[in-house]
């Protein structure tokens, strides 16, 4: 699934499903800026979201060794 990650001054502030929503989110943050010299820098990164599950914690069954005599 493709996602668009929004960053404000290098820190992730959210992710959206479309680029238009990401730009809308940035515009909302920009409206809240109050000081003209302290404007934040925004960026968007597009990427694939992939969930990686943890490996199973079960131990593999112990192999029985045949005793050679």
MMTF fields as JSON, N, C-alpha, C and O atoms, coordinates in Angstrom:
{
  "mmtfVersion": "1.0.0",
  "mmtfProducer": "UNKNOWN",
  "numBonds": 275,
  "numAtoms": 276,
  "numGroups": 69,
  "numChains": 1,
  "numModels": 1,
  "chainsPerModel": [1],
  "groupsPerChain": [69],
  "chainIdList": ["A"],
  "bondAtomList": [4, 2, 8, 6, 12, 10, 16, 14, 20, 18, 24, 22, 28, 26, 32, 30, 36, 34, 40, 38, 44, 42, 48, 46, 52, 50, 56, 54, 60, 58, 64, 62, 68, 66, 72, 70, 76, 74, 80, 78, 84, 82, 88, 86, 92, 90, 96, 94, 100, 98, 104, 102, 108, 106, 112, 110, 116, 114, 120, 118, 124, 122, 128, 126, 132, 130, 136, 134, 140, 138, 144, 142, 148, 146, 152, 150, 156, 154, 160, 158, 164, 162, 168, 166, 172, 170, 176, 174, 180, 178, 184, 182, 188, 186, 192, 190, 196, 194, 200, 198, 204, 202, 208, 206, 212, 210, 216, 214, 220, 218, 224, 222, 228, 226, 232, 230, 236, 234, 240, 238, 244, 242, 248, 246, 252, 250, 256, 254, 260, 258, 264, 262, 268, 266, 272, 270],
  "bondOrderList": [1, 1, 1, 1, 1, 1, 1, 1, 1, 1, 1, 1, 1, 1, 1, 1, 1, 1, 1, 1, 1, 1, 1, 1, 1, 1, 1, 1, 1, 1, 1, 1, 1, 1, 1, 1, 1, 1, 1, 1, 1, 1, 1, 1, 1, 1, 1, 1, 1, 1, 1, 1, 1, 1, 1, 1, 1, 1, 1, 1, 1, 1, 1, 1, 1, 1, 1, 1],
  "groupList": [{"groupName": "UNK", "atomNameList": ["N", "CA", "C", "O"], "elementList": ["N", "C", "C", "O"], "formalChargeList": [0, 0, 0, 0], "bondAtomList": [1, 0, 2, 1, 3, 2], "bondOrderList": [1, 1, 2], "singleLetterCode": "X", "chemCompType": "L-PEPTIDE LINKING"}],
  "groupTypeList": [0, 0, 0, 0, 0, 0, 0, 0, 0, 0, 0, 0, 0, 0, 0, 0, 0, 0, 0, 0, 0, 0, 0, 0, 0, 0, 0, 0, 0, 0, 0, 0, 0, 0, 0, 0, 0, 0, 0, 0, 0, 0, 0, 0, 0, 0, 0, 0, 0, 0, 0, 0, 0, 0, 0, 0, 0, 0, 0, 0, 0, 0, 0, 0, 0, 0, 0, 0, 0],
  "groupIdList": [1, 2, 3, 4, 5, 6, 7, 8, 9, 10, 11, 12, 13, 14, 15, 16, 17, 18, 19, 20, 21, 22, 23, 24, 25, 26, 27, 28, 29, 30, 31, 32, 33, 34, 35, 36, 37, 38, 39, 40, 41, 42, 43, 44, 45, 46, 47, 48, 49, 50, 51, 52, 53, 54, 55, 56, 57, 58, 59, 60, 61, 62, 63, 64, 65, 66, 67, 68, 69],
  "secStructList": [7, 3, 3, 3, 3, 3, 3, 3, 6, 6, 3, 3, 3, 3, 3, 3, 1, 1, 2, 2, 2, 2, 2, 2, 2, 2, 2, 2, 2, 2, 2, 6, 7, 7, 7, 6, 6, 1, 7, 7, 7, 3, 3, 3, 3, 3, 3, 3, 7, 7, 7, 7, 7, 7, 7, 7, 7, 7, 7, 7, 7, 7, 7, 7, 7, 7, 7, 7, 7],
  "xCoordList": [0.853, 0.0, 0.904, 1.799, 0.681, 1.499, 1.012, -0.189, 1.957, 1.65, 2.509, 3.573, 2.045, 2.785, 3.05, 2.121, 4.331, 4.734, 5.081, 5.846, 4.512, 4.7, 5.695, 5.556, 6.703, 7.731, 7.739, 7.619, 7.881, 8.005, 9.35, 9.572, 10.247, 11.606, 12.293, 12.966, 12.115, 12.8, 12.142, 12.671, 10.991, 10.283, 8.961, 8.215, 8.668, 7.421, 6.234, 6.19, 5.266, 4.066, 2.822, 1.765, 2.913, 1.754, 1.978, 3.019, 0.977, 1.014, -0.392, -1.374, -0.475, -1.77, -1.763, -0.72, -2.946, -3.085, -2.873, -2.621, -2.969, -2.775, -1.906, -1.789, -1.301, -0.444, -1.258, -0.787, -2.47, -3.336, -3.651, -3.68, -3.886, -4.145, -2.896, -2.992, -1.731, -0.478, -0.274, 0.119, -0.536, -0.4, -1.424, -1.119, -2.624, -3.654, -3.211, -3.439, -2.581, -2.083, -0.998, -0.974, -0.103, 0.963, 0.371, 0.818, -0.617, -1.252, -1.895, -1.858, -2.484, -3.067, -1.997, -2.192, -0.864, 0.247, 0.774, 1.09, 0.875, 1.396, 0.473, 0.945, -0.829, -1.771, -1.558, -1.876, -1.023, -0.813, 0.491, 0.726, 1.348, 2.604, 2.298, 1.468, 2.966, 2.671, 3.815, 3.573, 5.033, 6.175, 6.821, 7.169, 6.988, 7.517, 8.955, 9.345, 9.756, 11.147, 11.31, 12.353, 10.31, 10.414, 9.552, 8.95, 9.494, 8.684, 9.337, 10.549, 8.51, 9.008, 9.203, 8.619, 10.033, 10.258, 9.524, 9.702, 8.705, 7.904, 8.392, 8.882, 8.248, 8.575, 7.651, 7.048, 7.562, 6.721, 7.575, 8.317, 7.459, 8.144, 7.089, 6.274, 7.103, 6.184, 6.885, 8.052, 6.17, 6.78, 5.745, 4.558, 6.213, 5.355, 5.353, 6.406, 4.172, 4.06, 3.994, 3.177, 4.855, 4.915, 5.026, 5.859, 4.196, 4.216, 5.06, 4.833, 6.027, 6.922, 6.583, 6.727, 6.137, 5.766, 7.009, 8.039, 6.884, 7.976, 8.065, 7.047, 9.268, 9.386, 8.775, 8.659, 8.397, 7.791, 8.786, 9.975, 8.3, 9.185, 9.286, 10.026, 8.557, 8.626, 9.973, 10.488, 10.524, 11.795, 11.501, 10.513, 12.353, 12.155, 12.322, 13.098, 11.62, 11.741, 13.176, 13.858, 13.608, 14.981, 15.14, 14.283, 16.242, 16.508, 17.077, 17.947, 16.573, 17.073, 18.319, 18.321, 19.366, 20.598, 20.596, 20.254, 20.977, 21.093, 22.468, 23.5, 22.443, 23.693, 24.432, 23.891, 25.653, 26.463, 27.361, 28.081, 27.302, 28.117, 28.808, 29.541],
  "yCoordList": [-1.165, 0.0, 1.234, 1.344, 2.149, 3.35, 4.394, 4.627, 5.011, 6.041, 7.26, 7.158, 8.416, 9.666, 10.15, 10.452, 10.219, 10.576, 12.059, 12.546, 12.774, 14.222, 14.478, 13.952, 15.297, 15.642, 17.143, 17.93, 17.528, 18.933, 19.074, 18.494, 19.85, 20.034, 18.704, 18.557, 17.731, 16.458, 15.44, 14.342, 15.778, 14.869, 14.479, 15.343, 13.187, 12.747, 13.194, 12.971, 13.834, 14.301, 13.565, 13.724, 12.761, 12.015, 11.32, 11.477, 10.543, 9.892, 9.876, 9.835, 9.908, 9.944, 8.951, 8.413, 8.718, 7.779, 8.43, 7.731, 9.761, 10.434, 11.677, 12.23, 12.097, 13.278, 14.531, 15.432, 14.587, 15.743, 15.901, 17.017, 14.783, 14.84, 15.279, 16.008, 14.842, 15.246, 16.751, 17.412, 17.295, 18.739, 19.495, 20.558, 18.961, 19.585, 19.605, 20.589, 18.523, 18.466, 19.518, 20.191, 19.658, 20.657, 22.055, 22.88, 22.335, 23.663, 23.977, 25.121, 22.966, 23.181, 23.534, 24.419, 22.836, 23.169, 24.566, 25.31, 24.935, 26.248, 27.37, 28.457, 27.125, 28.134, 28.435, 29.528, 27.468, 27.641, 28.356, 28.719, 28.569, 29.282, 30.725, 31.374, 31.225, 32.57, 33.555, 34.752, 33.082, 33.984, 33.855, 32.748, 34.96, 34.875, 34.371, 33.833, 34.527, 34.081, 32.627, 32.021, 32.073, 30.714, 29.731, 28.826, 29.909, 29.02, 27.646, 27.523, 26.631, 25.256, 24.856, 25.446, 23.844, 23.297, 21.963, 21.088, 21.813, 20.6, 19.815, 20.384, 18.498, 17.639, 16.428, 16.081, 15.793, 14.607, 13.519, 13.77, 12.312, 11.159, 10.12, 9.753, 9.646, 8.59, 7.249, 7.106, 6.278, 4.961, 3.879, 4.149, 2.665, 1.512, 1.155, 1.072, 0.947, 0.533, -0.985, -1.598, -1.578, -3.03, -3.413, -2.872, -4.335, -4.784, -6.047, -7.017, -6.021, -7.154, -7.784, -7.149, -9.022, -9.69, -10.265, -10.481, -10.502, -11.105, -12.581, -13.209, -13.141, -14.582, -15.375, -14.889, -16.578, -17.44, -17.695, -17.894, -17.688, -17.919, -19.401, -19.779, -20.23, -21.656, -22.197, -21.862, -23.035, -23.656, -24.849, -25.558, -25.062, -26.239, -27.502, -27.512, -28.544, -29.785, -30.288, -30.267, -30.737, -31.225, -32.509, -33.392, -32.598, -33.807, -34.87, -34.6, -36.047, -37.148, -37.7, -38.028, -37.789, -38.347, -39.873, -40.391, -40.535, -41.969, -42.274, -41.802, -43.04, -43.368, -44.452, -45.529, -44.16, -45.154, -45.851, -45.208, -47.156, -47.927, -49.018, -49.775],
  "zCoordList": [0.0, 0.0, 0.0, 0.838, -0.918, -1.028, -0.017, 0.122, 0.678, 1.677, 1.406, 0.795, 1.864, 1.758, 3.177, 3.927, 3.536, 4.89, 4.926, 4.094, 5.9, 6.033, 7.158, 8.262, 6.855, 7.829, 8.057, 7.117, 9.318, 9.707, 10.404, 11.466, 9.799, 10.331, 10.627, 11.647, 9.72, 9.848, 10.758, 10.93, 11.35, 12.244, 11.603, 11.143, 11.57, 10.954, 11.796, 13.006, 11.128, 11.833, 11.381, 11.992, 10.328, 9.893, 8.569, 7.932, 8.165, 6.859, 6.297, 7.038, 4.976, 4.304, 3.152, 2.782, 2.591, 1.487, 0.13, -0.851, 0.05, -1.235, -1.063, 0.03, -2.168, -2.134, -1.837, -1.143, -2.358, -2.113, -0.63, -0.113, 0.054, 1.495, 2.248, 3.235, 1.793, 2.44, 2.302, 3.263, 1.128, 0.925, 1.758, 2.299, 1.866, 2.703, 4.166, 4.869, 4.624, 6.003, 6.217, 7.247, 5.244, 5.35, 5.404, 6.2, 4.58, 4.574, 5.928, 6.382, 6.571, 7.9, 8.923, 9.756, 8.856, 9.76, 9.47, 10.399, 8.195, 7.835, 8.3, 8.632, 8.33, 8.821, 10.305, 10.774, 11.032, 12.47, 12.787, 13.94, 11.785, 12.004, 12.381, 11.745, 13.412, 13.897, 13.683, 13.532, 13.666, 13.574, 12.196, 11.788, 11.472, 10.105, 10.02, 8.984, 11.073, 11.036, 11.473, 11.225, 12.107, 12.637, 11.851, 12.429, 10.543, 9.716, 9.624, 9.449, 9.744, 9.666, 8.211, 7.302, 8.012, 6.679, 6.586, 7.434, 5.56, 5.389, 4.181, 3.205, 4.265, 3.136, 3.147, 4.163, 1.968, 1.795, 1.158, 0.209, 1.694, 1.121, 0.776, 1.622, -0.465, -0.889, -0.751, -1.115, -0.224, -0.059, 0.134, 0.318, 0.089, 0.302, 1.78, 2.412, 2.318, 3.712, 3.744, 3.056, 4.542, 4.635, 6.103, 6.831, 6.533, 7.913, 8.008, 7.284, 8.902, 9.104, 10.447, 11.491, 10.418, 11.667, 12.334, 11.696, 13.615, 14.363, 14.002, 13.71, 14.018, 13.758, 14.907, 16.032, 14.602, 15.61, 16.734, 16.486, 17.959, 19.105, 19.449, 20.357, 18.738, 19.015, 18.579, 17.513, 19.424, 19.087, 18.172, 18.367, 17.187, 16.344, 17.177, 18.132, 16.835, 17.63, 17.617, 16.593, 18.776, 18.916, 18.114, 18.151, 17.395, 16.613, 17.549, 18.377, 17.395, 18.192, 17.52, 16.334, 18.308, 17.768, 17.96, 19.023, 16.931, 17.085, 17.686, 17.208, 18.7, 19.401, 18.629, 18.377, 18.262, 17.569, 18.586, 19.349, 18.579, 19.528, 18.85, 19.487]
}
